[in-house]
Amino acid sequence: MSRLHKASVTPTKAELIGTWSPTQSWGPAASDPIEMIGSYRFDDPDGSVGMETLLFSAGGAVYQAPLTYRDQPLEGAAEALVGQMQHSVLGARWVYDGLRDPRFTSMLAAVTMTGQGEALGMILYDDRWHVAPSNVRIRGGGWSQERVPVDGFEIVVDGPSGATLRNDRLELTLYRRPAPGPAPAIGLTGTWSGQDDGVVLTEIRER
């Protein structure tokens, strides 16, 4: 479960992404306005790191940007820093490119393989718990019951078509500009309001 807060963040996620994504090889042009579509979240097993993948459109294309939110800088990850936010409840948050945060890549691989692990958003309002539904729905999985490690991923390439990460057994692809297509044998697809055909988000293959 992901516990959400009635809070404000400065800068907003849209502002942060609007500044950072055009500087990336896969990102939109700086002149293209960004429109947020929605997001999907993962649960951190330790409960300390926020993990969210934002989907947005710009210049006629759809993009996805995995992010992590930390209450302290991630050691050795200065180049992966997207920016810093001030959260009205949680305080200072350091925001990182999720594909360069090992906590995120382990969860991304696990959810891609199993289709399980998307965080349920809950928010406390007027002393009652409410579901905070996401506009984005993800589906997938396809792995067998065999136990397999999902740590140790390193980025091999991160370009316009997607990012490829590998560990000693698996190759994980996250499509930076996801598009509709057949569901992969092992992977995630997503839908949202106005996008009823599944968009391929991630895929895993054995090396």
C-alpha positions in Angstrom: 0.0 0.0 0.0 1.2 3.5 -0.8 0.0 6.0 1.8 -0.6 9.3 0.0 -0.9 12.7 1.6 -3.0 15.8 1.1 0.0 17.9 0.4 1.6 20.4 -2.0 5.0 19.9 -3.7 7.3 22.5 -5.0 8.1 22.3 -7.8 5.2 20.2 -9.1 5.9 16.9 -10.7 4.9 18.4 -14.1 7.3 21.3 -13.6 10.1 18.9 -12.6 9.5 16.6 -15.6 9.1 19.5 -17.9 12.5 20.8 -17.0 14.4 17.5 -16.8 13.0 15.3 -19.6 14.0 17.5 -22.6 17.6 17.2 -21.4 17.5 13.4 -21.9 18.2 11.5 -25.1 14.7 10.0 -25.1 12.9 13.2 -24.0 10.7 15.7 -25.9 11.8 19.0 -27.3 12.0 21.8 -24.8 9.4 23.7 -26.8 6.8 20.9 -26.6 4.3 21.5 -23.8 3.8 18.5 -21.4 0.5 17.1 -20.5 0.4 14.6 -17.6 -1.5 11.4 -18.2 -1.2 9.6 -14.9 1.1 7.3 -13.0 1.6 3.9 -11.5 3.4 3.1 -8.2 5.3 0.3 -6.6 5.6 -0.5 -2.9 9.1 -0.3 -1.4 9.7 -3.5 0.7 11.4 -1.3 3.3 8.7 1.4 3.2 11.1 4.3 2.9 11.4 5.1 -0.9 8.6 6.4 -3.0 8.5 4.7 -6.4 6.3 6.1 -9.2 6.3 6.0 -13.0 4.9 9.1 -14.6 3.2 8.9 -18.0 2.9 12.2 -20.0 2.4 13.3 -23.6 4.4 15.9 -25.5 4.7 16.7 -29.2 2.2 13.9 -30.1 4.1 11.1 -28.3 3.6 9.4 -25.0 6.6 9.1 -22.6 7.2 7.3 -19.3 9.6 8.5 -16.6 10.2 6.2 -13.6 11.1 8.2 -10.5 12.1 7.6 -6.9 11.5 9.9 -4.0 14.0 9.8 -1.1 14.4 11.7 2.1 18.2 11.7 1.8 20.5 11.9 -1.2 21.3 8.5 -2.8 25.0 7.9 -2.5 26.9 7.8 -5.8 23.9 8.8 -7.8 24.5 12.5 -8.4 24.1 12.1 -12.2 20.8 10.4 -11.7 19.3 13.3 -9.8 16.2 14.7 -11.5 15.8 17.5 -8.9 14.7 18.3 -5.4 11.2 18.9 -4.1 9.7 20.4 -1.0 6.8 18.3 0.2 4.5 20.1 2.6 4.1 17.0 4.8 7.3 15.0 4.3 9.8 17.8 3.8 12.7 17.8 1.4 12.6 15.0 -1.2 15.4 14.0 -3.6 14.0 12.8 -6.9 16.0 10.3 -9.0 15.7 8.7 -12.4 14.3 5.3 -11.2 16.2 3.3 -13.8 19.4 4.4 -12.0 18.1 3.6 -8.5 18.6 -0.1 -7.6 15.5 -0.1 -5.3 13.3 0.8 -8.3 14.9 -1.5 -10.8 14.5 -4.6 -8.6 10.8 -3.8 -8.1 10.3 -3.0 -11.8 11.7 -6.4 -12.7 9.6 -8.2 -10.1 6.4 -6.5 -11.2 7.1 -7.0 -14.8 7.7 -10.7 -14.2 4.7 -11.4 -12.0 2.1 -8.7 -12.7 1.9 -8.2 -8.9 3.2 -5.4 -6.8 1.5 -2.3 -8.0 0.9 -0.1 -5.0 -2.6 0.6 -3.8 -3.0 4.3 -3.1 -4.7 5.2 0.1 -5.4 8.6 1.6 -6.7 9.7 5.0 -9.5 12.2 4.6 -11.8 13.4 7.4 -10.6 10.6 9.7 -11.5 7.9 7.1 -9.4 5.9 4.7 -10.2 6.4 1.0 -8.8 4.7 -2.1 -6.9 7.1 -4.3 -7.4 5.5 -7.7 -4.8 5.8 -10.5 -5.8 6.8 -14.0 -3.3 4.2 -15.3 -4.0 0.5 -15.1 -1.1 -1.9 -15.6 -1.4 -5.6 -16.4 1.1 -8.3 -17.2 3.5 -10.9 -15.8 4.1 -14.3 -17.3 7.0 -15.7 -15.3 6.9 -19.3 -14.0 7.0 -20.3 -10.3 10.8 -20.5 -10.5 12.8 -18.3 -8.1 15.0 -15.8 -9.9 17.1 -12.9 -8.7 15.9 -9.4 -9.6 18.8 -7.3 -8.3 22.1 -6.3 -9.9 20.6 -4.6 -12.9 22.8 -2.2 -14.9 21.8 0.1 -17.8 23.2 -1.1 -21.1 21.5 1.6 -23.3 19.0 4.4 -22.6 17.8 6.0 -25.8 14.7 7.2 -27.7 13.3 3.7 -28.2 13.8 2.6 -24.7 16.2 1.6 -21.9 17.7 -1.8 -21.6 19.0 -3.2 -18.3 20.7 -6.5 -17.6 21.7 -8.6 -14.7 23.4 -12.0 -14.8 20.3 -13.7 -16.1 17.7 -11.3 -17.4 17.3 -8.5 -19.8 14.7 -5.8 -18.9 13.5 -3.2 -21.3 11.4 -0.1 -20.3 10.0 1.7 -23.3 10.6 5.4 -22.8 8.1 6.2 -25.6 5.6 3.4 -25.1 3.1 2.5 -27.9 0.2 0.2 -28.4 1.1 -3.3 -29.4 0.7 -7.0 -28.6 1.3 -7.9 -25.0 4.8 -9.4 -24.5 5.2 -13.0 -23.2 6.6 -11.5 -20.0 6.0 -7.8 -19.6 3.6 -5.0 -18.6 1.0 -3.2 -20.6 -1.0 -0.1 -19.6 -4.3 1.5 -20.4 -5.9 4.8 -19.3 -8.8 7.0 -20.1 -8.9 7.5 -23.8 -6.3 4.7 -24.4 -8.2 1.4 -24.4 -5.6 -0.5 -26.4 -2.8 -1.8 -24.3 0.4 0.2 -24.5 3.6 -1.9 -24.0 5.5 -0.5 -21.0 8.1 -3.1 -20.1 9.4 -6.5 -21.2 11.7 -9.2 -19.8 13.7 -11.9 -21.6 16.2 -14.4 -20.4 19.7 -13.8 -21.6 
